[in-house]
Amino acid sequence: MHSATPLSAPAPDTGGPPKLYGPPPFGSHLHGHAAAGPHAPYRGAIPTPRPTYRPARTRPASALELAAAVAVAVTVDVALYDGAGGYGLALFFGALPALALLVARGRRWSLATAVTAALVVMVAARCALAPNAPTVFAGVALLLAFGATLHMRASLFDVLLSAPLAFAPSNLGAFGAGLSRAAKRVRLSREVVVPIAVPVALVGVFALVFAAANPVVARIFDRAVHAFDRFVTLPTFPRVLLAVFALAAAPALLRPGARRVRVQLAAARDGEATAISLGVARNALVGLNVLFFLYNALDATSLVTRRPPAGVDLQTYAHQGTAWLTVALLLTTVVLGVMFRGTLAHDEGAKRIRTLAYVWVAQGLVLALGTYGRIAMHIGSSGLSDLRIVGVLGTTLVVGGLVLVALKLRHGRSFAWLTRRQFEAFALAWMVWAIVPTHLVSAKVDVARIEAGELRPLVHLDELAGESESAPALVPLLRHPDPRVREGVAILLQDARGRLERRRADAHTWAGRDYATSRAARQLDGVKPELDAILAGVDTDAARGAVRRLSGAANYGSEADVRAVTAAPRTGSGDAARR
C-alpha cells in the first residue's frame, strides 16, 4: 500500500505548467487586499481601470487637400483682388465647388448635394450675366452648404443651419498638422542650406558696399533692381492679407465642420390638453374664423369688380393692402404653429379645434388669393418691377407656410419639422429672387405695354435704365410716337451709356467685367447716332420734367388730367431737327 500524502504537505514540483494561483510577487499592500496565507488565491488584486475618454484625433490634411487650399487662395486672388466683377465672381463660385468635390473623402451623394450643386451653377451664371448683392450672399451660403453635403447626408436645412460650424478650429488644426508633416518630409539639413545661404549673403553685402563706392556699379545695381521690379511684382499688403484669409477659410470648404442637427421630426403623442388650452384655442379660432370670413367677403367686392373701394386710389389699395395682408398671413402661420406645438396637435379632445384650424387655413388661402389679386391689379395697372416680383415671392412664401402648417397637423409632425420646412422654403424663395434677372423680365413686360400705348409703366423707366441687364430693353422706345417718351428715354439711355463707360473703365481686368455691362455698352454705342439726333437742341431738364409729368398724370391723376396731358403732346426741337 502506498502511504497517503498529508493534506497539509505541499504538492511536489513535477515540472508541469505554471501555477495559476500563488502568493503575490509584491507586498499585499500594493494589491489592495491582505494576504490570506502563503497559498491564498490571487483574485481581484489589480483594480479594474476606469475608461478614459480622449478626444478623437483629427486626421491631418493630405497633400491633395493642401494643394487645394493653395488653389483656393489663388482663385480668390485672381477672381476678387482686382475687382469682384461678374466674370470674377463666376470663376469664384464655379471653381471652388469643383475643388471641394475633387478633395472630398468618402463623398456622400444625396438630393441636397444635387440641389445645392445646381443652385451654385445658377448663381455662377447669374454673376456672369450681372451680379448683385443678393446673388453674392446666396452664393457664399451655397458654397458652405455644398461642402457640407459632400461629407454628410442631411437636408438643406441642416447644411445651411450648420454652415457657421464649417469654420471649426479642428479643421484649421488638421491643415496645420498636414502642413507640418509635409514640411518634415522636405526638411533641408544644415549641410545643404548653410553652404549656400552664407556665401550668397556675403556676396550681397559686398555688392551693396561696392555700389555705394562706385557710381558705375551703382547704376548697374539700379538697373538690376528696376528690371526685377518690372518682371517680378511683389504683392501688396492688402493682397497678402486676402491670401492669408483665403488660406484660413479654405478648410471650411474643403473639410467643413458641419454636423447634422438631430431633432425629433414626429410630434410627441404623450400628454393631454388642459381645459384652459382647449378653451383658449376654441374661442380664438372661432373669433378669427368669423373675422377672416367677414373681411374676405368685404374684399371680394373690390376684387371681383377690379376696382378699389370708394375714396381709395389703386396705388394705396395695392401697396398698403398687399403689405398688411402678407403680415396677416404671416401672423396666421405663427399663431397656428405655436398653438399646435404641443398636446393640441394630437389630443383626442381637440379634434373639433383642429377642424377649426383647417377652416382658418382655408380662409387664409382665400385671403392669399385676395393678396395675389391686389398685386395683379397693380401690375395690370402700372406694369412690373423688381419690388413687385419680390411681393409675389413673399406672398407665395407665406402661402407655403400656411400649407406646411396644415401638413403638420395632418401628418402629426413636430414644431421642429415645421421650422425646417419653412426655412427651406425661405431659402428657395431667396434663391429664385437672387438668380432670376428680375429687372430684365420687368423691362420686357413694361416696354411691350408702353409700345402698345399705355403710359402708366413709364413710372419704372428710371429704375430699368439704371440696370445694365435691362437698359438695352428700352431701345425700342426711341421710336415711340409720343416725342416726350422718345426724348425721356433717350436722356435715360444717354446717362446709362455714360455709367457703362465709366464702369468699363474701372474694370482693369477681365474679372471685373460682366456680360450684361459689355452687351449693354455695345448696344447703346450702336444707337448713339439715334440718341444724338433725338436730343439735338433739347433742353434735358425740360424733357425729364415732361415725361415725369406724363407718368404722374397717368398713375396718380384723374382722367381729366390724363386727357389734358396727352391731348397735345409737345414737339421737341429734336423732332424739328430730325425733320
C-alpha positions as CSV (number, residue, x, y, z in Angstrom):
1,M,0.0,0.0,0.0
2,H,1.1,3.5,-0.7
3,S,1.2,5.9,2.2
4,A,-1.3,8.7,1.9
5,T,0.1,12.2,1.4
6,P,-0.8,14.6,4.2
7,L,-3.3,17.3,3.2
8,S,-1.0,20.0,4.6
9,A,2.0,18.9,2.7
10,P,3.0,20.9,-0.3
11,A,2.4,19.4,-3.7
12,P,5.5,18.0,-5.3
13,D,7.0,20.1,-8.2
14,T,6.6,17.9,-11.2
15,G,7.8,20.5,-13.7
16,G,4.3,20.9,-15.2
17,P,2.6,24.1,-16.3
18,P,3.0,27.2,-14.1
19,K,0.6,27.6,-11.2
20,L,-2.3,29.8,-11.7
21,Y,-2.5,30.9,-8.2
22,G,0.1,31.7,-5.7
23,P,1.4,34.4,-3.4
24,P,1.6,37.8,-5.0
25,P,5.1,38.7,-6.1
26,F,4.9,42.0,-4.3
27,G,3.6,43.0,-0.9
28,S,0.0,42.7,-0.3
29,H,-0.3,46.5,0.4
30,L,0.3,47.0,-3.4
31,H,-2.7,44.9,-4.3
32,G,-5.5,46.3,-2.2
33,H,-6.1,43.2,0.0
34,A,-4.5,41.3,2.9
35,A,-2.8,38.0,2.2
36,A,-4.9,35.2,3.5
37,G,-2.0,32.9,3.7
38,P,1.1,31.7,1.8
39,H,-1.1,29.9,-0.7
40,A,-4.1,32.2,-0.8
41,P,-5.5,32.5,-4.4
42,Y,-4.7,35.8,-6.2
43,R,-8.1,37.2,-7.1
44,G,-9.0,40.8,-7.8
45,A,-5.6,42.0,-6.9
46,I,-5.4,44.7,-9.7
47,P,-8.5,47.0,-9.7
48,T,-10.4,47.4,-12.9
49,P,-9.1,50.5,-14.7
50,R,-11.6,53.3,-15.4
51,P,-12.1,54.1,-19.1
52,T,-10.6,57.3,-20.2
53,Y,-12.2,59.3,-23.0
54,R,-9.8,61.1,-25.3
55,P,-11.0,63.5,-28.0
56,A,-10.9,62.0,-31.4
57,R,-7.8,62.9,-33.3
58,T,-8.3,64.9,-36.4
59,R,-6.7,63.4,-39.4
60,P,-4.0,65.7,-40.8
61,A,-4.7,67.2,-44.2
62,S,-3.4,65.3,-47.1
63,A,-1.1,66.7,-49.8
64,L,-4.0,66.9,-52.1
65,E,-6.0,69.0,-49.6
66,L,-3.0,71.3,-49.0
67,A,-2.7,71.8,-52.8
68,A,-6.4,72.5,-53.0
69,A,-6.1,75.1,-50.2
70,V,-3.4,76.9,-52.2
71,A,-5.6,76.6,-55.3
72,V,-8.5,78.3,-53.3
73,A,-6.2,81.2,-52.4
74,V,-5.0,81.6,-56.0
75,T,-8.6,81.5,-57.2
76,V,-9.7,84.2,-54.7
77,D,-6.7,86.3,-55.7
78,V,-7.4,86.1,-59.4
79,A,-11.2,86.4,-59.1
80,L,-11.6,89.0,-56.4
81,Y,-8.5,91.1,-55.8
82,D,-8.6,93.4,-58.9
83,G,-12.3,94.0,-58.6
84,A,-15.1,91.5,-57.9
85,G,-16.9,91.8,-61.2
86,G,-19.3,89.4,-62.8
87,Y,-16.8,87.1,-64.5
88,G,-14.5,87.0,-61.4
89,L,-17.5,86.0,-59.2
90,A,-18.5,83.4,-61.8
91,L,-15.0,81.9,-61.5
92,F,-15.1,82.1,-57.7
93,F,-18.5,80.3,-57.5
94,G,-17.6,77.8,-60.2
95,A,-14.0,76.8,-59.3
96,L,-14.4,76.5,-55.5
97,P,-17.1,73.8,-55.5
98,A,-15.0,71.9,-58.1
99,L,-12.0,71.9,-55.7
100,A,-14.2,70.8,-52.8
101,L,-15.5,67.9,-54.9
102,L,-12.0,67.0,-56.0
103,V,-10.6,66.5,-52.5
104,A,-13.7,65.3,-50.6
105,R,-13.1,61.9,-49.0
106,G,-15.9,59.4,-48.8
107,R,-18.3,61.5,-50.8
108,R,-21.9,61.3,-49.8
109,W,-24.3,61.9,-52.7
110,S,-27.8,63.0,-51.8
111,L,-30.7,65.1,-53.1
112,A,-29.3,68.0,-51.1
113,T,-26.0,67.6,-52.9
114,A,-27.6,67.7,-56.3
115,V,-29.9,70.7,-55.4
116,T,-27.0,72.7,-53.9
117,A,-24.8,72.0,-56.9
118,A,-27.5,73.1,-59.3
119,L,-28.1,76.3,-57.4
120,V,-24.3,77.1,-57.3
121,V,-24.1,76.7,-61.1
122,M,-27.1,79.0,-61.4
123,V,-25.5,81.6,-59.1
124,A,-22.3,81.5,-61.2
125,A,-24.3,82.0,-64.4
126,R,-26.2,84.9,-62.8
127,C,-22.9,86.5,-61.7
128,A,-21.5,86.2,-65.2
129,L,-24.6,88.0,-66.5
130,A,-24.9,90.8,-63.9
131,P,-24.1,90.2,-60.2
132,N,-25.9,91.8,-57.3
133,A,-25.7,91.7,-53.5
134,P,-28.5,89.0,-53.0
135,T,-26.7,86.8,-55.5
136,V,-23.3,87.0,-53.8
137,F,-24.8,86.4,-50.4
138,A,-26.7,83.3,-51.7
139,G,-23.5,82.1,-53.4
140,V,-21.4,82.2,-50.2
141,A,-24.1,80.3,-48.3
142,L,-24.4,77.7,-51.0
143,L,-20.6,77.2,-51.1
144,L,-20.6,76.2,-47.4
145,A,-23.7,74.1,-47.9
146,F,-22.2,72.3,-50.8
147,G,-19.0,71.5,-48.9
148,A,-21.2,70.1,-46.0
149,T,-23.4,67.9,-48.3
150,L,-20.3,66.2,-49.5
151,H,-19.5,64.9,-46.0
152,M,-22.9,64.1,-44.5
153,R,-26.4,63.1,-45.6
154,A,-28.7,65.8,-44.4
155,S,-31.4,68.1,-45.5
156,L,-30.7,71.6,-46.9
157,F,-31.9,73.0,-43.6
158,D,-29.1,71.0,-41.8
159,V,-26.3,72.2,-44.0
160,L,-27.4,75.8,-44.1
161,L,-28.0,75.9,-40.3
162,S,-24.7,74.3,-39.6
163,A,-22.8,76.3,-42.1
164,P,-21.2,78.5,-39.4
165,L,-19.7,75.3,-37.9
166,A,-17.7,74.9,-41.1
167,F,-15.2,77.2,-39.5
168,A,-14.4,74.7,-36.7
169,P,-10.9,75.2,-35.2
170,S,-10.2,71.5,-35.6
171,N,-10.3,71.9,-39.4
172,L,-7.7,74.6,-39.3
173,G,-5.6,72.4,-37.0
174,A,-5.9,69.5,-39.4
175,F,-4.4,71.6,-42.2
176,G,-1.7,72.9,-39.8
177,A,-0.8,69.3,-38.9
178,G,-0.8,68.3,-42.6
179,L,1.5,71.3,-43.4
180,S,3.8,70.3,-40.5
181,R,4.0,66.7,-41.7
182,A,4.8,67.9,-45.3
183,A,7.5,70.2,-44.0
184,K,9.2,67.4,-42.1
185,R,9.3,65.3,-45.3
186,V,11.1,68.0,-47.3
187,R,13.2,69.5,-44.5
188,L,16.7,70.5,-45.6
189,S,19.7,69.8,-43.5
190,R,22.2,72.4,-42.4
191,E,24.8,70.8,-44.5
192,V,22.8,71.8,-47.6
193,V,21.4,75.2,-46.6
194,V,24.4,76.9,-44.8
195,P,27.0,76.4,-47.6
196,I,24.6,78.2,-50.0
197,A,23.0,80.8,-47.8
198,V,26.1,82.3,-46.2
199,P,28.1,82.9,-49.4
200,V,25.0,84.5,-51.1
201,A,24.6,86.8,-48.1
202,L,28.3,87.8,-48.2
203,V,28.3,88.5,-51.9
204,G,25.2,90.6,-51.5
205,V,26.7,92.7,-48.7
206,F,29.9,93.4,-50.6
207,A,27.9,94.2,-53.7
208,L,26.0,96.9,-51.8
209,V,29.3,98.3,-50.5
210,F,30.8,98.5,-54.0
211,A,27.6,100.1,-55.3
212,A,27.9,102.8,-52.7
213,A,31.6,103.3,-53.5
214,N,31.4,103.4,-57.3
215,P,28.8,105.2,-59.4
216,V,29.1,102.7,-62.3
217,V,28.4,99.8,-60.0
218,A,25.5,101.9,-58.5
219,R,23.9,102.4,-62.0
220,I,24.3,98.7,-62.7
221,F,22.7,97.9,-59.4
222,D,19.8,100.3,-60.0
223,R,19.1,98.8,-63.5
224,A,19.1,95.3,-61.9
225,V,16.6,96.5,-59.3
226,H,14.3,98.1,-61.9
227,A,14.4,95.0,-64.1
228,F,13.5,92.9,-61.1
229,D,10.6,95.3,-60.3
230,R,9.5,95.1,-63.9
231,F,9.3,91.4,-64.2
232,V,8.6,90.4,-60.6
233,T,5.9,92.3,-58.8
234,L,5.9,91.9,-55.0
235,P,2.4,91.6,-53.6
236,T,1.0,94.5,-51.6
237,F,-0.2,94.2,-48.0
238,P,-3.9,94.0,-48.9
239,R,-3.2,91.3,-51.4
240,V,-1.2,89.3,-48.8
241,L,-4.0,89.8,-46.3
242,L,-6.6,88.5,-48.8
243,A,-4.4,85.4,-49.5
244,V,-4.0,84.7,-45.8
245,F,-7.7,85.0,-45.2
246,A,-8.4,82.6,-48.2
247,L,-6.0,80.1,-46.8
248,A,-7.6,80.3,-43.4
249,A,-11.1,79.9,-44.8
250,A,-10.2,77.1,-47.3
251,P,-10.6,74.3,-44.6
252,A,-14.3,75.4,-44.1
253,L,-14.9,74.5,-47.7
254,L,-12.6,71.5,-48.2
255,R,-13.2,69.8,-44.8
256,P,-16.2,71.5,-43.2
257,G,-17.0,71.0,-39.5
258,A,-20.8,71.0,-40.1
259,R,-22.7,68.4,-38.2
260,R,-26.2,67.2,-38.7
261,V,-28.7,68.7,-36.3
262,R,-30.7,65.8,-34.8
263,V,-34.2,66.7,-33.7
264,Q,-37.5,64.9,-33.3
265,L,-39.5,65.4,-36.5
266,A,-42.6,63.4,-35.4
267,A,-44.8,65.1,-32.8
268,A,-44.9,63.6,-29.3
269,R,-48.0,61.7,-28.5
270,D,-47.9,61.8,-24.8
271,G,-49.9,64.2,-22.5
272,E,-53.4,65.7,-22.6
273,A,-54.5,69.2,-23.3
274,T,-55.7,71.2,-20.3
275,A,-59.1,72.8,-20.1
276,I,-57.5,76.2,-20.3
277,S,-55.6,75.5,-23.5
278,L,-58.7,73.9,-25.1
279,G,-60.8,76.9,-24.2
280,V,-58.3,79.5,-25.5
281,A,-57.8,77.7,-28.8
282,R,-61.5,77.1,-29.4
283,N,-62.5,80.7,-28.6
284,A,-59.6,82.2,-30.6
285,L,-60.2,80.1,-33.7
286,V,-64.0,80.8,-33.7
287,G,-63.4,84.5,-33.4
288,L,-60.6,84.5,-36.1
289,N,-62.7,82.5,-38.5
290,V,-65.5,84.9,-38.2
291,L,-63.2,87.9,-38.7
292,F,-61.5,86.4,-41.7
293,F,-64.9,85.4,-43.3
294,L,-66.2,89.0,-42.9
295,Y,-63.0,90.5,-44.3
296,N,-62.8,88.1,-47.3
297,A,-66.5,88.9,-48.1
298,L,-65.8,92.6,-48.0
299,D,-62.6,92.4,-50.0
300,A,-64.3,90.2,-52.6
301,T,-66.4,93.0,-53.9
302,S,-63.4,95.1,-54.9
303,L,-61.5,92.1,-56.3
304,V,-64.4,90.9,-58.5
305,T,-65.0,94.4,-59.9
306,R,-61.2,95.0,-60.1
307,R,-61.8,98.5,-58.6
308,P,-60.6,99.8,-55.3
309,P,-63.2,100.9,-52.7
310,A,-64.6,104.4,-52.9
311,G,-62.3,107.1,-51.7
312,V,-59.1,104.9,-52.1
313,D,-56.9,105.1,-55.2
314,L,-55.5,101.9,-56.7
315,Q,-51.9,102.6,-55.6
316,T,-52.8,102.8,-51.9
317,Y,-55.2,99.9,-52.2
318,A,-52.5,97.7,-53.8
319,H,-49.4,98.9,-51.8
320,Q,-50.8,99.0,-48.3
321,G,-53.2,96.1,-48.8
322,T,-50.6,93.7,-50.1
323,A,-48.1,94.6,-47.3
324,W,-50.5,94.3,-44.4
325,L,-52.3,91.2,-45.8
326,T,-49.0,89.5,-46.1
327,V,-48.3,90.4,-42.4
328,A,-51.8,88.9,-41.6
329,L,-50.9,85.7,-43.4
330,L,-47.5,85.5,-41.6
331,L,-49.2,86.0,-38.2
332,T,-51.6,83.3,-39.1
333,T,-48.8,80.9,-39.7
334,V,-47.0,81.8,-36.5
335,V,-50.2,81.5,-34.4
336,L,-51.1,78.1,-35.8
337,G,-47.6,76.9,-35.4
338,V,-47.3,77.9,-31.8
339,M,-50.9,76.9,-30.8
340,F,-50.5,73.4,-32.1
341,R,-46.9,72.9,-30.9
342,G,-47.9,70.7,-28.0
343,T,-50.8,68.5,-27.0
344,L,-53.4,70.2,-29.1
345,A,-51.9,68.6,-32.2
346,H,-52.7,65.0,-31.1
347,D,-55.2,65.1,-28.2
348,E,-58.5,63.3,-28.9
349,G,-60.5,66.0,-27.2
350,A,-59.1,68.7,-29.6
351,K,-60.5,67.2,-32.9
352,R,-63.0,70.0,-33.3
353,I,-60.3,72.5,-32.6
354,R,-58.1,71.1,-35.3
355,T,-61.1,71.2,-37.6
356,L,-61.4,74.9,-36.9
357,A,-57.7,75.3,-37.6
358,Y,-58.2,73.7,-41.0
359,V,-61.0,76.1,-41.7
360,W,-58.8,79.0,-40.7
361,V,-56.1,77.8,-43.0
362,A,-58.6,77.6,-45.9
363,Q,-59.7,81.2,-45.2
364,G,-56.1,82.2,-45.1
365,L,-55.7,80.7,-48.5
366,V,-58.7,82.8,-49.7
367,L,-57.0,85.8,-48.2
368,A,-53.8,85.0,-50.1
369,L,-55.9,84.8,-53.3
370,G,-57.1,88.3,-52.5
371,T,-53.4,89.4,-52.0
372,Y,-52.5,88.0,-55.3
373,G,-55.5,89.8,-56.8
374,R,-54.2,93.1,-55.5
375,I,-50.8,92.5,-56.9
376,A,-52.3,91.5,-60.2
377,M,-54.4,94.7,-60.3
378,H,-51.3,96.7,-59.5
379,I,-49.2,95.1,-62.2
380,G,-52.1,95.3,-64.7
381,S,-52.4,99.0,-63.9
382,S,-48.8,100.3,-63.9
383,G,-46.5,97.5,-65.0
384,L,-44.0,95.2,-63.5
385,S,-41.0,95.9,-61.3
386,D,-38.4,94.2,-59.2
387,L,-40.2,95.1,-56.0
388,R,-43.5,93.7,-57.2
389,I,-41.8,90.4,-58.1
390,V,-40.5,90.4,-54.5
391,G,-44.1,90.9,-53.4
392,V,-45.2,87.9,-55.4
393,L,-42.4,85.8,-53.9
394,G,-43.1,86.9,-50.4
395,T,-46.8,86.2,-50.7
396,T,-46.1,82.8,-52.1
397,L,-43.7,82.1,-49.3
398,V,-46.3,82.9,-46.7
399,V,-48.9,80.8,-48.5
400,G,-46.4,77.9,-48.4
401,G,-46.1,78.4,-44.7
402,L,-49.9,78.0,-44.3
403,V,-49.8,74.8,-46.3
404,L,-47.0,73.5,-44.2
405,V,-48.9,74.2,-41.0
406,A,-51.8,72.2,-42.4
407,L,-49.5,69.3,-43.3
408,K,-48.0,69.4,-39.8
409,L,-51.4,68.9,-38.3
410,R,-52.5,66.3,-40.9
411,H,-49.4,64.1,-40.5
412,G,-48.5,64.7,-36.9
413,R,-45.2,66.5,-37.4
414,S,-43.3,68.4,-34.8
415,F,-42.6,72.1,-34.5
416,A,-39.0,71.4,-35.4
417,W,-40.2,69.8,-38.7
418,L,-42.3,72.9,-39.4
419,T,-39.3,75.2,-38.7
420,R,-37.1,73.2,-41.1
421,R,-39.6,73.2,-44.0
422,Q,-40.3,76.9,-43.6
423,F,-36.6,77.7,-43.5
424,E,-36.1,75.7,-46.7
425,A,-39.0,77.5,-48.4
426,F,-37.4,80.8,-47.4
427,A,-34.0,79.8,-48.8
428,L,-35.7,78.6,-52.1
429,A,-37.5,81.9,-52.5
430,W,-34.3,83.9,-51.8
431,M,-32.5,81.8,-54.4
432,V,-35.2,82.5,-57.0
433,W,-35.0,86.2,-56.4
434,A,-31.2,86.2,-56.5
435,I,-30.9,84.1,-59.6
436,V,-33.7,85.3,-61.9
437,P,-32.9,88.5,-63.8
438,T,-36.0,90.3,-62.5
439,H,-35.1,93.7,-64.0
440,L,-34.8,92.2,-67.4
441,V,-38.1,90.5,-67.1
442,S,-39.8,93.7,-65.8
443,A,-38.3,95.7,-68.8
444,K,-39.6,93.2,-71.3
445,V,-43.1,93.4,-69.9
446,D,-43.2,97.2,-69.4
447,V,-41.7,98.1,-72.8
448,A,-44.2,95.9,-74.6
449,R,-47.1,97.7,-72.8
450,I,-45.7,101.2,-73.4
451,E,-45.3,100.3,-77.1
452,A,-49.0,99.3,-77.0
453,G,-49.9,102.8,-76.0
454,E,-50.1,102.5,-72.2
455,L,-48.5,105.3,-70.2
456,R,-48.5,104.1,-66.6
457,P,-45.5,101.8,-66.9
458,L,-43.4,104.9,-67.6
459,V,-43.0,105.1,-63.8
460,H,-40.4,102.3,-64.0
461,L,-38.2,103.8,-66.6
462,D,-35.7,105.3,-64.2
463,E,-35.2,102.0,-62.4
464,L,-34.9,100.0,-65.6
465,A,-32.4,102.3,-67.2
466,G,-30.2,102.1,-64.1
467,E,-29.6,98.4,-64.5
468,S,-27.2,97.1,-67.1
469,E,-29.3,94.0,-67.7
470,S,-32.5,95.9,-68.5
471,A,-31.2,99.2,-70.1
472,P,-30.9,97.9,-73.7
473,A,-34.5,96.7,-73.5
474,L,-35.6,100.3,-73.6
475,V,-34.1,101.0,-77.0
476,P,-37.4,100.2,-78.9
477,L,-39.0,103.1,-77.1
478,L,-36.8,105.5,-79.1
479,R,-39.3,105.0,-81.9
480,H,-42.4,105.8,-79.7
481,P,-44.9,108.0,-81.4
482,D,-45.0,110.5,-78.4
483,P,-41.9,112.8,-78.6
484,R,-41.9,113.1,-74.8
485,V,-41.4,109.4,-74.4
486,R,-38.7,109.4,-77.1
487,E,-36.8,112.2,-75.5
488,G,-37.2,111.0,-72.0
489,V,-35.9,107.5,-72.9
490,A,-33.1,109.0,-74.9
491,I,-31.9,111.0,-71.9
492,L,-32.0,108.0,-69.6
493,L,-30.1,105.8,-72.1
494,Q,-27.5,108.6,-72.6
495,D,-27.0,108.7,-68.9
496,A,-26.8,104.9,-68.8
497,R,-24.2,104.9,-71.6
498,G,-22.0,107.2,-69.6
499,R,-22.3,105.0,-66.5
500,L,-21.5,101.9,-68.5
501,E,-18.4,103.6,-70.0
502,R,-17.2,104.5,-66.5
503,R,-17.8,101.0,-65.3
504,R,-15.9,99.5,-68.1
505,A,-13.0,101.9,-67.5
506,D,-12.9,101.0,-63.8
507,A,-12.7,97.3,-64.7
508,H,-9.0,96.9,-65.2
509,T,-9.1,93.1,-65.8
510,W,-11.5,90.6,-67.2
511,A,-12.5,89.6,-63.7
512,G,-14.1,92.9,-63.1
513,R,-16.4,92.7,-66.1
514,D,-19.7,91.0,-66.8
515,Y,-21.7,90.1,-69.8
516,A,-24.7,92.4,-69.3
517,T,-22.5,95.5,-68.9
518,S,-20.5,94.7,-72.1
519,R,-23.6,93.8,-74.0
520,A,-25.4,97.0,-72.9
521,A,-22.4,99.2,-73.7
522,R,-22.2,97.7,-77.3
523,Q,-25.9,98.1,-77.9
524,L,-26.0,101.7,-76.6
525,D,-22.9,102.6,-78.7
526,G,-24.8,101.2,-81.7
527,V,-27.7,103.6,-81.2
528,K,-25.6,106.7,-80.3
529,P,-26.4,108.4,-83.6
530,E,-30.1,108.0,-82.9
531,L,-29.7,109.3,-79.4
532,D,-27.8,112.4,-80.7
533,A,-30.4,113.0,-83.3
534,I,-33.3,112.9,-80.8
535,L,-31.5,115.0,-78.2
536,A,-30.2,117.6,-80.6
537,G,-31.0,121.0,-79.2
538,V,-33.3,119.5,-76.5
539,D,-33.4,121.0,-73.0
540,T,-32.8,117.9,-71.0
541,D,-34.2,119.2,-67.7
542,A,-37.5,120.2,-69.5
543,A,-37.6,116.8,-71.3
544,R,-37.2,115.0,-68.0
545,G,-39.9,117.0,-66.4
546,A,-42.3,116.4,-69.3
547,V,-42.0,112.6,-69.2
548,R,-42.3,112.6,-65.5
549,R,-45.5,114.8,-65.6
550,L,-46.8,112.4,-68.2
551,S,-46.1,109.4,-66.0
552,G,-47.5,111.2,-62.9
553,A,-50.7,112.2,-64.6
554,A,-51.2,108.6,-65.9
555,N,-50.6,107.0,-62.5
556,Y,-51.8,109.5,-59.9
557,G,-54.0,112.0,-61.8
558,S,-57.6,111.9,-62.7
559,E,-59.0,111.0,-66.1
560,A,-59.3,114.7,-66.9
561,D,-55.6,115.2,-66.0
562,V,-54.6,112.3,-68.3
563,R,-56.7,113.8,-71.2
564,A,-55.2,117.2,-70.6
565,V,-51.6,115.9,-70.6
566,T,-52.0,113.5,-73.6
567,A,-54.2,115.7,-75.8
568,A,-51.4,117.9,-77.2
569,P,-48.0,116.3,-76.9
570,R,-45.1,118.7,-77.0
571,T,-43.0,118.6,-80.2
572,G,-39.4,118.9,-79.1
573,S,-36.6,120.6,-81.0
574,G,-35.1,117.2,-81.6
575,D,-38.0,116.3,-83.8
576,A,-37.8,119.6,-85.7
577,A,-34.1,119.0,-86.3
578,R,-34.7,115.5,-87.5
579,R,-37.4,116.6,-89.9
